[in-house]
Amino acid sequence: MTQAQQALIVTFLTQQCELIETVFIDEMRDHFVASVEARMADSFSFEEALQQTIDDFGGPTTIQKMEWTYRKVYLRSLLRNWWTLIKSQFAAHKRIRTLLVVGFVTFASLYFGLMSDFMAVLGETILWNSVQWVSIIWVIMLSCFLLQRVAPGLKQVGVVRFPALLIRLLTYLLWAGTVLLYVSLSSMELSLLIKGVSYFALWSTSALFYLGLVDFSKQTDPNSWYSTK
């Protein structure tokens, strides 16, 4: 099979089937190439072999449904990968970075939470505003993700893939949860010792999860937006 014929298969998957997940597109391309090559070996032309393969998969609508099913399986795999990366933050090649980041974040949280009037004056406003902005970004990405199939014009700008959407969701949930707990702790009448230990546990854990998320993003989503053209 020629490169041009393989390109036609990819064009069918991305334009007629409107698939957007690159990993799934690669898998489907491999299936199509293997099937078409086998049929061409039986003396079918490329066009005939391709059409028979399309029919075997049930046509574009069925292939689109397969992509949604694939996302459910892919989600579990992505979350397992993220958890593995979180647990790896104290590996030898990451230890210095982890200690520096976690140490800085923890020190800053203890300073602003215990030894300054930051929370009383500006802290809560700044933190809640940040949650609102992160929420807006998440809603915009979710809207683009859901509308891109029914509004083809969005693809002229870019295609939002599932890993990118998941990473933004995890970022939003982690930050919103951390802020909520931080503000709640700040409003409680607790001793400095208990409050300090609570801040340390909250922000050090949050920093570890974010470091795992950074590595996860680099590994899973090096380019959040890509063009199918």
mmCIF file of the C-alpha atoms, coordinates in Angstrom:
data_MODEL
# 
_entry.id   MODEL 
# 
loop_
_atom_site.group_PDB 
_atom_site.id 
_atom_site.type_symbol 
_atom_site.label_atom_id 
_atom_site.label_alt_id 
_atom_site.label_comp_id 
_atom_site.label_asym_id 
_atom_site.label_entity_id 
_atom_site.label_seq_id 
_atom_site.pdbx_PDB_ins_code 
_atom_site.Cartn_x 
_atom_site.Cartn_y 
_atom_site.Cartn_z 
_atom_site.occupancy 
_atom_site.B_iso_or_equiv 
_atom_site.pdbx_formal_charge 
_atom_site.auth_seq_id 
_atom_site.auth_comp_id 
_atom_site.auth_asym_id 
_atom_site.auth_atom_id 
_atom_site.pdbx_PDB_model_num 
ATOM 1   C CA . MET A 1 1   ? 0.000   0.000   0.000  1.00 0.00 ? 1   MET A CA 1 
ATOM 2   C CA . THR A 1 2   ? 1.326   3.422   -0.938 1.00 0.00 ? 2   THR A CA 1 
ATOM 3   C CA . GLN A 1 3   ? 1.659   6.420   1.355  1.00 0.00 ? 3   GLN A CA 1 
ATOM 4   C CA . ALA A 1 4   ? -1.011  8.202   -0.686 1.00 0.00 ? 4   ALA A CA 1 
ATOM 5   C CA . GLN A 1 5   ? -3.458  5.358   -0.076 1.00 0.00 ? 5   GLN A CA 1 
ATOM 6   C CA . GLN A 1 6   ? -2.733  5.419   3.653  1.00 0.00 ? 6   GLN A CA 1 
ATOM 7   C CA . ALA A 1 7   ? -3.344  9.172   3.592  1.00 0.00 ? 7   ALA A CA 1 
ATOM 8   C CA . LEU A 1 8   ? -6.748  8.542   2.005  1.00 0.00 ? 8   LEU A CA 1 
ATOM 9   C CA . ILE A 1 9   ? -7.621  6.217   4.885  1.00 0.00 ? 9   ILE A CA 1 
ATOM 10  C CA . VAL A 1 10  ? -6.666  8.877   7.429  1.00 0.00 ? 10  VAL A CA 1 
ATOM 11  C CA . THR A 1 11  ? -8.691  11.447  5.484  1.00 0.00 ? 11  THR A CA 1 
ATOM 12  C CA . PHE A 1 12  ? -11.719 9.164   5.621  1.00 0.00 ? 12  PHE A CA 1 
ATOM 13  C CA . LEU A 1 13  ? -11.335 8.700   9.381  1.00 0.00 ? 13  LEU A CA 1 
ATOM 14  C CA . THR A 1 14  ? -10.837 12.383  10.191 1.00 0.00 ? 14  THR A CA 1 
ATOM 15  C CA . GLN A 1 15  ? -13.207 13.986  7.697  1.00 0.00 ? 15  GLN A CA 1 
ATOM 16  C CA . GLN A 1 16  ? -15.992 11.537  6.896  1.00 0.00 ? 16  GLN A CA 1 
ATOM 17  C CA . CYS A 1 17  ? -16.025 9.814   10.286 1.00 0.00 ? 17  CYS A CA 1 
ATOM 18  C CA . GLU A 1 18  ? -14.996 13.070  12.013 1.00 0.00 ? 18  GLU A CA 1 
ATOM 19  C CA . LEU A 1 19  ? -12.758 11.295  14.499 1.00 0.00 ? 19  LEU A CA 1 
ATOM 20  C CA . ILE A 1 20  ? -10.673 13.602  16.679 1.00 0.00 ? 20  ILE A CA 1 
ATOM 21  C CA . GLU A 1 21  ? -8.743  11.408  19.127 1.00 0.00 ? 21  GLU A CA 1 
ATOM 22  C CA . THR A 1 22  ? -5.294  10.912  17.630 1.00 0.00 ? 22  THR A CA 1 
ATOM 23  C CA . VAL A 1 23  ? -4.592  7.672   19.502 1.00 0.00 ? 23  VAL A CA 1 
ATOM 24  C CA . PHE A 1 24  ? -7.866  6.169   18.310 1.00 0.00 ? 24  PHE A CA 1 
ATOM 25  C CA . ILE A 1 25  ? -7.253  7.438   14.767 1.00 0.00 ? 25  ILE A CA 1 
ATOM 26  C CA . ASP A 1 26  ? -3.855  5.732   14.750 1.00 0.00 ? 26  ASP A CA 1 
ATOM 27  C CA . GLU A 1 27  ? -5.380  2.453   15.932 1.00 0.00 ? 27  GLU A CA 1 
ATOM 28  C CA . MET A 1 28  ? -8.183  2.598   13.382 1.00 0.00 ? 28  MET A CA 1 
ATOM 29  C CA . ARG A 1 29  ? -5.711  3.445   10.625 1.00 0.00 ? 29  ARG A CA 1 
ATOM 30  C CA . ASP A 1 30  ? -3.677  0.354   11.497 1.00 0.00 ? 30  ASP A CA 1 
ATOM 31  C CA . HIS A 1 31  ? -6.821  -1.809  11.419 1.00 0.00 ? 31  HIS A CA 1 
ATOM 32  C CA . PHE A 1 32  ? -7.880  -0.329  8.089  1.00 0.00 ? 32  PHE A CA 1 
ATOM 33  C CA . VAL A 1 33  ? -4.427  -0.722  6.537  1.00 0.00 ? 33  VAL A CA 1 
ATOM 34  C CA . ALA A 1 34  ? -4.198  -4.376  7.586  1.00 0.00 ? 34  ALA A CA 1 
ATOM 35  C CA . SER A 1 35  ? -7.695  -5.135  6.295  1.00 0.00 ? 35  SER A CA 1 
ATOM 36  C CA . VAL A 1 36  ? -7.268  -3.286  2.998  1.00 0.00 ? 36  VAL A CA 1 
ATOM 37  C CA . GLU A 1 37  ? -3.880  -4.872  2.320  1.00 0.00 ? 37  GLU A CA 1 
ATOM 38  C CA . ALA A 1 38  ? -5.325  -8.336  2.949  1.00 0.00 ? 38  ALA A CA 1 
ATOM 39  C CA . ARG A 1 39  ? -8.169  -7.699  0.511  1.00 0.00 ? 39  ARG A CA 1 
ATOM 40  C CA . MET A 1 40  ? -5.840  -6.205  -2.093 1.00 0.00 ? 40  MET A CA 1 
ATOM 41  C CA . ALA A 1 41  ? -3.792  -9.393  -1.840 1.00 0.00 ? 41  ALA A CA 1 
ATOM 42  C CA . ASP A 1 42  ? -6.994  -11.198 -2.907 1.00 0.00 ? 42  ASP A CA 1 
ATOM 43  C CA . SER A 1 43  ? -7.044  -9.145  -6.132 1.00 0.00 ? 43  SER A CA 1 
ATOM 44  C CA . PHE A 1 44  ? -9.437  -6.401  -4.999 1.00 0.00 ? 44  PHE A CA 1 
ATOM 45  C CA . SER A 1 45  ? -8.662  -2.831  -6.004 1.00 0.00 ? 45  SER A CA 1 
ATOM 46  C CA . PHE A 1 46  ? -7.822  -0.320  -3.290 1.00 0.00 ? 46  PHE A CA 1 
ATOM 47  C CA . GLU A 1 47  ? -11.218 1.369   -3.610 1.00 0.00 ? 47  GLU A CA 1 
ATOM 48  C CA . GLU A 1 48  ? -13.089 -1.931  -3.363 1.00 0.00 ? 48  GLU A CA 1 
ATOM 49  C CA . ALA A 1 49  ? -10.991 -3.118  -0.431 1.00 0.00 ? 49  ALA A CA 1 
ATOM 50  C CA . LEU A 1 50  ? -11.488 0.168   1.397  1.00 0.00 ? 50  LEU A CA 1 
ATOM 51  C CA . GLN A 1 51  ? -15.249 0.165   0.897  1.00 0.00 ? 51  GLN A CA 1 
ATOM 52  C CA . GLN A 1 52  ? -15.540 -3.426  2.101  1.00 0.00 ? 52  GLN A CA 1 
ATOM 53  C CA . THR A 1 53  ? -13.518 -2.541  5.198  1.00 0.00 ? 53  THR A CA 1 
ATOM 54  C CA . ILE A 1 54  ? -15.748 0.467   5.869  1.00 0.00 ? 54  ILE A CA 1 
ATOM 55  C CA . ASP A 1 55  ? -18.808 -1.762  5.565  1.00 0.00 ? 55  ASP A CA 1 
ATOM 56  C CA . ASP A 1 56  ? -17.270 -4.308  7.944  1.00 0.00 ? 56  ASP A CA 1 
ATOM 57  C CA . PHE A 1 57  ? -16.879 -1.591  10.585 1.00 0.00 ? 57  PHE A CA 1 
ATOM 58  C CA . GLY A 1 58  ? -20.483 -0.456  10.094 1.00 0.00 ? 58  GLY A CA 1 
ATOM 59  C CA . GLY A 1 59  ? -19.840 2.853   8.359  1.00 0.00 ? 59  GLY A CA 1 
ATOM 60  C CA . PRO A 1 60  ? -18.954 6.323   9.706  1.00 0.00 ? 60  PRO A CA 1 
ATOM 61  C CA . THR A 1 61  ? -21.754 6.481   12.296 1.00 0.00 ? 61  THR A CA 1 
ATOM 62  C CA . THR A 1 62  ? -20.718 3.225   13.937 1.00 0.00 ? 62  THR A CA 1 
ATOM 63  C CA . ILE A 1 63  ? -17.066 4.259   13.897 1.00 0.00 ? 63  ILE A CA 1 
ATOM 64  C CA . GLN A 1 64  ? -18.004 7.510   15.661 1.00 0.00 ? 64  GLN A CA 1 
ATOM 65  C CA . LYS A 1 65  ? -19.764 5.500   18.376 1.00 0.00 ? 65  LYS A CA 1 
ATOM 66  C CA . MET A 1 66  ? -16.654 3.355   18.700 1.00 0.00 ? 66  MET A CA 1 
ATOM 67  C CA . GLU A 1 67  ? -14.657 6.490   19.477 1.00 0.00 ? 67  GLU A CA 1 
ATOM 68  C CA . TRP A 1 68  ? -16.962 7.340   22.401 1.00 0.00 ? 68  TRP A CA 1 
ATOM 69  C CA . THR A 1 69  ? -16.623 3.787   23.730 1.00 0.00 ? 69  THR A CA 1 
ATOM 70  C CA . TYR A 1 70  ? -12.874 4.085   23.338 1.00 0.00 ? 70  TYR A CA 1 
ATOM 71  C CA . ARG A 1 71  ? -12.862 7.257   25.451 1.00 0.00 ? 71  ARG A CA 1 
ATOM 72  C CA . LYS A 1 72  ? -14.372 5.404   28.419 1.00 0.00 ? 72  LYS A CA 1 
ATOM 73  C CA . VAL A 1 73  ? -11.601 2.809   28.342 1.00 0.00 ? 73  VAL A CA 1 
ATOM 74  C CA . TYR A 1 74  ? -9.002  5.493   27.645 1.00 0.00 ? 74  TYR A CA 1 
ATOM 75  C CA . LEU A 1 75  ? -10.194 7.478   30.680 1.00 0.00 ? 75  LEU A CA 1 
ATOM 76  C CA . ARG A 1 76  ? -9.383  4.649   33.081 1.00 0.00 ? 76  ARG A CA 1 
ATOM 77  C CA . SER A 1 77  ? -5.977  4.232   31.481 1.00 0.00 ? 77  SER A CA 1 
ATOM 78  C CA . LEU A 1 78  ? -5.223  7.958   31.720 1.00 0.00 ? 78  LEU A CA 1 
ATOM 79  C CA . LEU A 1 79  ? -6.207  8.138   35.388 1.00 0.00 ? 79  LEU A CA 1 
ATOM 80  C CA . ARG A 1 80  ? -4.021  5.123   36.199 1.00 0.00 ? 80  ARG A CA 1 
ATOM 81  C CA . ASN A 1 81  ? -1.106  6.790   34.422 1.00 0.00 ? 81  ASN A CA 1 
ATOM 82  C CA . TRP A 1 82  ? -1.648  9.995   36.401 1.00 0.00 ? 82  TRP A CA 1 
ATOM 83  C CA . TRP A 1 83  ? -1.693  8.132   39.709 1.00 0.00 ? 83  TRP A CA 1 
ATOM 84  C CA . THR A 1 84  ? 1.501   6.297   38.745 1.00 0.00 ? 84  THR A CA 1 
ATOM 85  C CA . LEU A 1 85  ? 3.187   9.625   37.974 1.00 0.00 ? 85  LEU A CA 1 
ATOM 86  C CA . ILE A 1 86  ? 2.059   11.072  41.313 1.00 0.00 ? 86  ILE A CA 1 
ATOM 87  C CA . LYS A 1 87  ? 3.635   8.140   43.152 1.00 0.00 ? 87  LYS A CA 1 
ATOM 88  C CA . SER A 1 88  ? 6.841   8.577   41.153 1.00 0.00 ? 88  SER A CA 1 
ATOM 89  C CA . GLN A 1 89  ? 7.495   12.147  42.327 1.00 0.00 ? 89  GLN A CA 1 
ATOM 90  C CA . PHE A 1 90  ? 10.057  10.986  44.897 1.00 0.00 ? 90  PHE A CA 1 
ATOM 91  C CA . ALA A 1 91  ? 11.983  8.853   42.421 1.00 0.00 ? 91  ALA A CA 1 
ATOM 92  C CA . ALA A 1 92  ? 15.686  9.691   42.301 1.00 0.00 ? 92  ALA A CA 1 
ATOM 93  C CA . HIS A 1 93  ? 15.536  11.709  39.067 1.00 0.00 ? 93  HIS A CA 1 
ATOM 94  C CA . LYS A 1 94  ? 12.598  13.819  40.329 1.00 0.00 ? 94  LYS A CA 1 
ATOM 95  C CA . ARG A 1 95  ? 13.411  14.128  44.020 1.00 0.00 ? 95  ARG A CA 1 
ATOM 96  C CA . ILE A 1 96  ? 15.176  17.513  43.953 1.00 0.00 ? 96  ILE A CA 1 
ATOM 97  C CA . ARG A 1 97  ? 12.421  19.128  41.880 1.00 0.00 ? 97  ARG A CA 1 
ATOM 98  C CA . THR A 1 98  ? 9.750   17.656  44.129 1.00 0.00 ? 98  THR A CA 1 
ATOM 99  C CA . LEU A 1 99  ? 11.406  18.846  47.335 1.00 0.00 ? 99  LEU A CA 1 
ATOM 100 C CA . LEU A 1 100 ? 11.939  22.356  45.950 1.00 0.00 ? 100 LEU A CA 1 
ATOM 101 C CA . VAL A 1 101 ? 8.388   22.765  44.648 1.00 0.00 ? 101 VAL A CA 1 
ATOM 102 C CA . VAL A 1 102 ? 6.639   21.159  47.608 1.00 0.00 ? 102 VAL A CA 1 
ATOM 103 C CA . GLY A 1 103 ? 8.872   23.053  50.030 1.00 0.00 ? 103 GLY A CA 1 
ATOM 104 C CA . PHE A 1 104 ? 8.211   26.415  48.385 1.00 0.00 ? 104 PHE A CA 1 
ATOM 105 C CA . VAL A 1 105 ? 4.449   25.881  48.117 1.00 0.00 ? 105 VAL A CA 1 
ATOM 106 C CA . THR A 1 106 ? 4.224   24.694  51.713 1.00 0.00 ? 106 THR A CA 1 
ATOM 107 C CA . PHE A 1 107 ? 6.309   27.585  53.043 1.00 0.00 ? 107 PHE A CA 1 
ATOM 108 C CA . ALA A 1 108 ? 4.228   30.121  51.106 1.00 0.00 ? 108 ALA A CA 1 
ATOM 109 C CA . SER A 1 109 ? 0.968   28.630  52.373 1.00 0.00 ? 109 SER A CA 1 
ATOM 110 C CA . LEU A 1 110 ? 2.190   28.651  55.977 1.00 0.00 ? 110 LEU A CA 1 
ATOM 111 C CA . TYR A 1 111 ? 3.453   32.216  55.694 1.00 0.00 ? 111 TYR A CA 1 
ATOM 112 C CA . PHE A 1 112 ? 0.334   33.663  54.097 1.00 0.00 ? 112 PHE A CA 1 
ATOM 113 C CA . GLY A 1 113 ? -1.990  31.552  56.207 1.00 0.00 ? 113 GLY A CA 1 
ATOM 114 C CA . LEU A 1 114 ? -0.385  31.989  59.624 1.00 0.00 ? 114 LEU A CA 1 
ATOM 115 C CA . MET A 1 115 ? 2.058   34.900  59.673 1.00 0.00 ? 115 MET A CA 1 
ATOM 116 C CA . SER A 1 116 ? 0.363   37.587  57.592 1.00 0.00 ? 116 SER A CA 1 
ATOM 117 C CA . ASP A 1 117 ? -3.054  39.157  57.149 1.00 0.00 ? 117 ASP A CA 1 
ATOM 118 C CA . PHE A 1 118 ? -3.171  38.064  53.495 1.00 0.00 ? 118 PHE A CA 1 
ATOM 119 C CA . MET A 1 119 ? -6.214  35.826  53.946 1.00 0.00 ? 119 MET A CA 1 
ATOM 120 C CA . ALA A 1 120 ? -8.070  38.468  55.921 1.00 0.00 ? 120 ALA A CA 1 
ATOM 121 C CA . VAL A 1 121 ? -7.456  41.238  53.379 1.00 0.00 ? 121 VAL A CA 1 
ATOM 122 C CA . LEU A 1 122 ? -7.093  39.879  49.842 1.00 0.00 ? 122 LEU A CA 1 
ATOM 123 C CA . GLY A 1 123 ? -6.545  36.148  50.026 1.00 0.00 ? 123 GLY A CA 1 
ATOM 124 C CA . GLU A 1 124 ? -10.069 34.821  49.743 1.00 0.00 ? 124 GLU A CA 1 
ATOM 125 C CA . THR A 1 125 ? -10.991 37.235  46.948 1.00 0.00 ? 125 THR A CA 1 
ATOM 126 C CA . ILE A 1 126 ? -7.920  36.353  44.880 1.00 0.00 ? 126 ILE A CA 1 
ATOM 127 C CA . LEU A 1 127 ? -8.347  32.625  45.415 1.00 0.00 ? 127 LEU A CA 1 
ATOM 128 C CA . TRP A 1 128 ? -12.057 32.600  44.571 1.00 0.00 ? 128 TRP A CA 1 
ATOM 129 C CA . ASN A 1 129 ? -11.444 34.756  41.488 1.00 0.00 ? 129 ASN A CA 1 
ATOM 130 C CA . SER A 1 130 ? -8.851  32.237  40.331 1.00 0.00 ? 130 SER A CA 1 
ATOM 131 C CA . VAL A 1 131 ? -11.393 29.432  40.753 1.00 0.00 ? 131 VAL A CA 1 
ATOM 132 C CA . GLN A 1 132 ? -13.890 31.372  38.647 1.00 0.00 ? 132 GLN A CA 1 
ATOM 133 C CA . TRP A 1 133 ? -11.359 31.927  35.851 1.00 0.00 ? 133 TRP A CA 1 
ATOM 134 C CA . VAL A 1 134 ? -10.351 28.269  35.828 1.00 0.00 ? 134 VAL A CA 1 
ATOM 135 C CA . SER A 1 135 ? -14.053 27.373  35.711 1.00 0.00 ? 135 SER A CA 1 
ATOM 136 C CA . ILE A 1 136 ? -14.567 29.622  32.682 1.00 0.00 ? 136 ILE A CA 1 
ATOM 137 C CA . ILE A 1 137 ? -11.653 27.995  30.841 1.00 0.00 ? 137 ILE A CA 1 
ATOM 138 C CA . TRP A 1 138 ? -13.046 24.535  31.613 1.00 0.00 ? 138 TRP A CA 1 
ATOM 139 C CA . VAL A 1 139 ? -16.559 25.455  30.433 1.00 0.00 ? 139 VAL A CA 1 
ATOM 140 C CA . ILE A 1 140 ? -15.201 26.927  27.187 1.00 0.00 ? 140 ILE A CA 1 
ATOM 141 C CA . MET A 1 141 ? -13.164 23.803  26.463 1.00 0.00 ? 141 MET A CA 1 
ATOM 142 C CA . LEU A 1 142 ? -16.084 21.519  27.309 1.00 0.00 ? 142 LEU A CA 1 
ATOM 143 C CA . SER A 1 143 ? -18.357 23.513  24.992 1.00 0.00 ? 143 SER A CA 1 
ATOM 144 C CA . CYS A 1 144 ? -15.840 23.285  22.144 1.00 0.00 ? 144 CYS A CA 1 
ATOM 145 C CA . PHE A 1 145 ? -15.401 19.566  22.760 1.00 0.00 ? 145 PHE A CA 1 
ATOM 146 C CA . LEU A 1 146 ? -19.156 18.885  22.630 1.00 0.00 ? 146 LEU A CA 1 
ATOM 147 C CA . LEU A 1 147 ? -19.912 21.225  19.728 1.00 0.00 ? 147 LEU A CA 1 
ATOM 148 C CA . GLN A 1 148 ? -17.008 20.517  17.385 1.00 0.00 ? 148 GLN A CA 1 
ATOM 149 C CA . ARG A 1 149 ? -18.783 17.600  15.701 1.00 0.00 ? 149 ARG A CA 1 
ATOM 150 C CA . VAL A 1 150 ? -22.014 19.529  15.051 1.00 0.00 ? 150 VAL A CA 1 
ATOM 151 C CA . ALA A 1 151 ? -20.227 22.810  14.302 1.00 0.00 ? 151 ALA A CA 1 
ATOM 152 C CA . PRO A 1 152 ? -17.467 21.968  11.798 1.00 0.00 ? 152 PRO A CA 1 
ATOM 153 C CA . GLY A 1 153 ? -16.359 25.597  11.733 1.00 0.00 ? 153 GLY A CA 1 
ATOM 154 C CA . LEU A 1 154 ? -14.747 25.119  15.139 1.00 0.00 ? 154 LEU A CA 1 
ATOM 155 C CA . LYS A 1 155 ? -12.236 22.758  13.562 1.00 0.00 ? 155 LYS A CA 1 
ATOM 156 C CA . GLN A 1 156 ? -10.856 25.651  11.554 1.00 0.00 ? 156 GLN A CA 1 
ATOM 157 C CA . VAL A 1 157 ? -9.494  26.953  14.859 1.00 0.00 ? 157 VAL A CA 1 
ATOM 158 C CA . GLY A 1 158 ? -8.522  23.645  16.413 1.00 0.00 ? 158 GLY A CA 1 
ATOM 159 C CA . VAL A 1 159 ? -9.806  20.373  17.755 1.00 0.00 ? 159 VAL A CA 1 
ATOM 160 C CA . VAL A 1 160 ? -10.159 19.763  21.478 1.00 0.00 ? 160 VAL A CA 1 
ATOM 161 C CA . ARG A 1 161 ? -9.064  16.231  22.232 1.00 0.00 ? 161 ARG A CA 1 
ATOM 162 C CA . PHE A 1 162 ? -10.226 14.159  25.182 1.00 0.00 ? 162 PHE A CA 1 
ATOM 163 C CA . PRO A 1 163 ? -6.835  14.128  27.009 1.00 0.00 ? 163 PRO A CA 1 
ATOM 164 C CA . ALA A 1 164 ? -6.714  17.938  26.885 1.00 0.00 ? 164 ALA A CA 1 
ATOM 165 C CA . LEU A 1 165 ? -10.235 18.130  28.283 1.00 0.00 ? 165 LEU A CA 1 
ATOM 166 C CA . LEU A 1 166 ? -9.421  15.677  31.073 1.00 0.00 ? 166 LEU A CA 1 
ATOM 167 C CA . ILE A 1 167 ? -6.258  17.536  32.074 1.00 0.00 ? 167 ILE A CA 1 
ATOM 168 C CA . ARG A 1 168 ? -8.166  20.824  32.354 1.00 0.00 ? 168 ARG A CA 1 
ATOM 169 C CA . LEU A 1 169 ? -10.884 19.110  34.381 1.00 0.00 ? 169 LEU A CA 1 
ATOM 170 C CA . LEU A 1 170 ? -8.338  17.622  36.788 1.00 0.00 ? 170 LEU A CA 1 
ATOM 171 C CA . THR A 1 171 ? -6.643  21.019  37.070 1.00 0.00 ? 171 THR A CA 1 
ATOM 172 C CA . TYR A 1 172 ? -9.958  22.668  37.872 1.00 0.00 ? 172 TYR A CA 1 
ATOM 173 C CA . LEU A 1 173 ? -11.077 20.067  40.416 1.00 0.00 ? 173 LEU A CA 1 
ATOM 174 C CA . LEU A 1 174 ? -7.709  19.996  42.164 1.00 0.00 ? 174 LEU A CA 1 
ATOM 175 C CA . TRP A 1 175 ? -7.423  23.773  42.415 1.00 0.00 ? 175 TRP A CA 1 
ATOM 176 C CA . ALA A 1 176 ? -11.058 24.329  43.413 1.00 0.00 ? 176 ALA A CA 1 
ATOM 177 C CA . GLY A 1 177 ? -10.850 21.604  46.059 1.00 0.00 ? 177 GLY A CA 1 
ATOM 178 C CA . THR A 1 178 ? -7.602  22.983  47.463 1.00 0.00 ? 178 THR A CA 1 
ATOM 179 C CA . VAL A 1 179 ? -8.963  26.530  47.628 1.00 0.00 ? 179 VAL A CA 1 
ATOM 180 C CA . LEU A 1 180 ? -12.191 25.384  49.277 1.00 0.00 ? 180 LEU A CA 1 
ATOM 181 C CA . LEU A 1 181 ? -10.327 23.459  51.968 1.00 0.00 ? 181 LEU A CA 1 
ATOM 182 C CA . TYR A 1 182 ? -7.818  26.289  52.473 1.00 0.00 ? 182 TYR A CA 1 
ATOM 183 C CA . VAL A 1 183 ? -10.516 28.907  52.938 1.00 0.00 ? 183 VAL A CA 1 
ATOM 184 C CA . SER A 1 184 ? -12.445 26.588  55.250 1.00 0.00 ? 184 SER A CA 1 
ATOM 185 C CA . LEU A 1 185 ? -9.374  25.986  57.412 1.00 0.00 ? 185 LEU A CA 1 
ATOM 186 C CA . SER A 1 186 ? -8.633  29.707  57.526 1.00 0.00 ? 186 SER A CA 1 
ATOM 187 C CA . SER A 1 187 ? -12.088 30.446  58.902 1.00 0.00 ? 187 SER A CA 1 
ATOM 188 C CA . MET A 1 188 ? -11.845 27.862  61.697 1.00 0.00 ? 188 MET A CA 1 
ATOM 189 C CA . GLU A 1 189 ? -10.834 28.714  65.243 1.00 0.00 ? 189 GLU A CA 1 
ATOM 190 C CA . LEU A 1 190 ? -7.891  26.344  65.512 1.00 0.00 ? 190 LEU A CA 1 
ATOM 191 C CA . SER A 1 191 ? -4.568  26.543  67.287 1.00 0.00 ? 191 SER A CA 1 
ATOM 192 C CA . LEU A 1 192 ? -1.602  27.635  65.196 1.00 0.00 ? 192 LEU A CA 1 
ATOM 193 C CA . LEU A 1 193 ? -0.091  24.163  65.511 1.00 0.00 ? 193 LEU A CA 1 
ATOM 194 C CA . ILE A 1 194 ? -3.154  22.324  64.221 1.00 0.00 ? 194 ILE A CA 1 
ATOM 195 C CA . LYS A 1 195 ? -3.758  24.894  61.507 1.00 0.00 ? 195 LYS A CA 1 
ATOM 196 C CA . GLY A 1 196 ? -0.110  24.772  60.444 1.00 0.00 ? 196 GLY A CA 1 
ATOM 197 C CA . VAL A 1 197 ? -0.115  20.974  60.220 1.00 0.00 ? 197 VAL A CA 1 
ATOM 198 C CA . SER A 1 198 ? -3.368  21.122  58.238 1.00 0.00 ? 198 SER A CA 1 
ATOM 199 C CA . TYR A 1 199 ? -1.936  23.690  55.808 1.00 0.00 ? 199 TYR A CA 1 
ATOM 200 C CA . PHE A 1 200 ? 1.186   21.591  55.394 1.00 0.00 ? 200 PHE A CA 1 
ATOM 201 C CA . ALA A 1 201 ? -0.799  18.430  54.624 1.00 0.00 ? 201 ALA A CA 1 
ATOM 202 C CA . LEU A 1 202 ? -3.155  20.230  52.233 1.00 0.00 ? 202 LEU A CA 1 
ATOM 203 C CA . TRP A 1 203 ? -0.633  22.167  50.166 1.00 0.00 ? 203 TRP A CA 1 
ATOM 204 C CA . SER A 1 204 ? 2.099   19.536  50.076 1.00 0.00 ? 204 SER A CA 1 
ATOM 205 C CA . THR A 1 205 ? -0.436  16.984  48.829 1.00 0.00 ? 205 THR A CA 1 
ATOM 206 C CA . SER A 1 206 ? -1.810  19.460  46.304 1.00 0.00 ? 206 SER A CA 1 
ATOM 207 C CA . ALA A 1 207 ? 1.707   20.259  45.065 1.00 0.00 ? 207 ALA A CA 1 
ATOM 208 C CA . LEU A 1 208 ? 2.477   16.557  44.598 1.00 0.00 ? 208 LEU A CA 1 
ATOM 209 C CA . PHE A 1 209 ? -0.730  16.058  42.633 1.00 0.00 ? 209 PHE A CA 1 
ATOM 210 C CA . TYR A 1 210 ? 0.061   19.069  40.439 1.00 0.00 ? 210 TYR A CA 1 
ATOM 211 C CA . LEU A 1 211 ? 3.584   17.837  39.751 1.00 0.00 ? 211 LEU A CA 1 
ATOM 212 C CA . GLY A 1 212 ? 2.070   14.543  38.681 1.00 0.00 ? 212 GLY A CA 1 
ATOM 213 C CA . LEU A 1 213 ? -0.361  16.481  36.502 1.00 0.00 ? 213 LEU A CA 1 
ATOM 214 C CA . VAL A 1 214 ? 2.491   18.412  34.851 1.00 0.00 ? 214 VAL A CA 1 
ATOM 215 C CA . ASP A 1 215 ? 4.291   15.168  33.995 1.00 0.00 ? 215 ASP A CA 1 
ATOM 216 C CA . PHE A 1 216 ? 0.997   13.636  32.902 1.00 0.00 ? 216 PHE A CA 1 
ATOM 217 C CA . SER A 1 217 ? 0.333   16.573  30.574 1.00 0.00 ? 217 SER A CA 1 
ATOM 218 C CA . LYS A 1 218 ? 3.787   16.332  28.996 1.00 0.00 ? 218 LYS A CA 1 
ATOM 219 C CA . GLN A 1 219 ? 3.393   12.606  28.481 1.00 0.00 ? 219 GLN A CA 1 
ATOM 220 C CA . THR A 1 220 ? -0.224  12.539  27.334 1.00 0.00 ? 220 THR A CA 1 
ATOM 221 C CA . ASP A 1 221 ? -0.983  15.892  25.776 1.00 0.00 ? 221 ASP A CA 1 
ATOM 222 C CA . PRO A 1 222 ? 2.131   17.573  24.335 1.00 0.00 ? 222 PRO A CA 1 
ATOM 223 C CA . ASN A 1 223 ? -0.088  19.606  22.017 1.00 0.00 ? 223 ASN A CA 1 
ATOM 224 C CA . SER A 1 224 ? -3.591  20.316  23.296 1.00 0.00 ? 224 SER A CA 1 
ATOM 225 C CA . TRP A 1 225 ? -4.760  21.661  19.963 1.00 0.00 ? 225 TRP A CA 1 
ATOM 226 C CA . TYR A 1 226 ? -4.055  20.233  16.562 1.00 0.00 ? 226 TYR A CA 1 
ATOM 227 C CA . SER A 1 227 ? -5.463  20.640  13.082 1.00 0.00 ? 227 SER A CA 1 
ATOM 228 C CA . THR A 1 228 ? -6.898  17.726  11.143 1.00 0.00 ? 228 THR A CA 1 
ATOM 229 C CA . LYS A 1 229 ? -6.329  19.474  7.843  1.00 0.00 ? 229 LYS A CA 1 
# 
